[in-house]
């Protein structure tokens, strides 16, 4: 006599087995089929595939569009429609843009055709354009075309590629005069070109990372405040501060304790920079820069190098952020060789023309000082020529 099967546990459907397999009426007794399909997981996988494919399509489309405008510009440049033939060139470009728009639709207006010519002029190397076009859109290049300094254009293009700025971020970086605030901008032009070439090969230097001044108006500080207020405001607005510092910075610690002998010291802020692969020690000063600050920072750097530096990392760098700094004092201390940088911070932004004039003065002063130190006689002769020619402008001693 067959034993009657016991009913399934409550809440479990008869057709479902605990093994995840189920019987099917059309199969022999004991036969199993695959588990019930997880529709939610299946749809998630399919959505990921579609979104990934669309992203690749968009990337290819952007790259193709950018290269198209570059080739159009180069072809028009070959006709020599500028300089002495400007009026003739304008008529030709007007005809070209009208005919292309009639045949291919929007995107080939007179202004766009002119931009294509500028694009080919300002970015003449096809290999560089090909690389940039895989990560920068035509809209990115449009933002960079008005920049007159070719080294500044190259800087923004490479930093935009490395840090993956969107168009709005690029516009904000240009408007905030990021290039003019980097240590790199104060170097001789030959050094700038060399470091930008190294950046294309994936090597970033501290001169590309550190700025002077730092624009910290987002902290909302005004009137009287303490160093602790400044530190707290930085941490409160850490996301915005990291955007100002640069894309490679990662926050590590606040008031980092360092025990040296019988004394304890506390570093205001400690960061790590992914591209430089080194710790960045930051000291905040409400007063103007003083040479005595250097000894304090050197102590911190040596302690970090001994106790916190991980295998594979470079030696730590110190950044002294102060209310103001005398350029001649900073220069005489030769702090670059000691892995220390000095920068001002601005919690309230001056009018843009004033900031622009100040930065250009600082750049000019630093480049002249560097030219005097160059062993290259051409660099020295150029400086002497400028002084003799009467175009040496008086400058403030402030950086």
C-alpha angles and dihedrals in degrees: 000000000000118000112241113244115248118240118262119262115275113273094024118105114230093237094055122083125201090240090068092250125108137202121244124212092230095055130081118264112286094019115135134204130197120288121271110283116259097228095186093054091044092052091048091054092047092049090051091052093050094045092047091050092048091050091052090048091050091049092051091045092051092047092048092049092049093049090047092058091046092053091045090052093048092049091051091047089058089065092062095227097162140071109028092010096051097126092045090046092053091055092049093048092048090053093045094050092046093050095044092048092049091051104035105022128232125357097064103078123141094265092049093049089051090051090051089056091050090047092056091044097049097039103037098157109092093198092056092046091049091053095045093047091065090065106018123066128217087258089060091055092047088060091052099046096082091058106106099195108081092205091054090050091051090048094053092044094052096041090048089053095047098042094036096229118187118227094266092052092048090051090051093048092051092046090050090053093237095170093052089051096053122097086234093067090062093059125093112276093248090057091048091052091049094050092047089052089052089048090057087056091053100261115127121190130201090251088068093048107045123072137193119232109021114212106227099161088125089074091075093223120153137153117010120355137153132238088255090053089052092048092048092048091052091052092044090054095033095138093057092041091053089052089054094045092050141266097278098060121107123184115240112167148345121222091003107206117229120184114204114174109309094340133082122213128190124212112211099224135359124199136174122219114213097201095044090040094217142104118262116210114202124196119188120214126184092195131064118284115282126193088233088069089069095064091052092051092047089056091052093048094050091049091049091047091053101039109021108029109110125211111279095023126119122238114286121263126216126219119195108199110197140166092250140349134205108231095211093052092049092047095050092052091058090215097173089073088053094050092245127128128193121205137167122230127213118208090177118040119229119223110292096244090054092048091047093050092047093051093047090051091051092049093048092048094048094047092050091050090049091048090055090055095048116109087212107103090210090063091051093045091051092053092048091048092054092050092047092047092060095239093115105118123205111251136197115251088234115100 
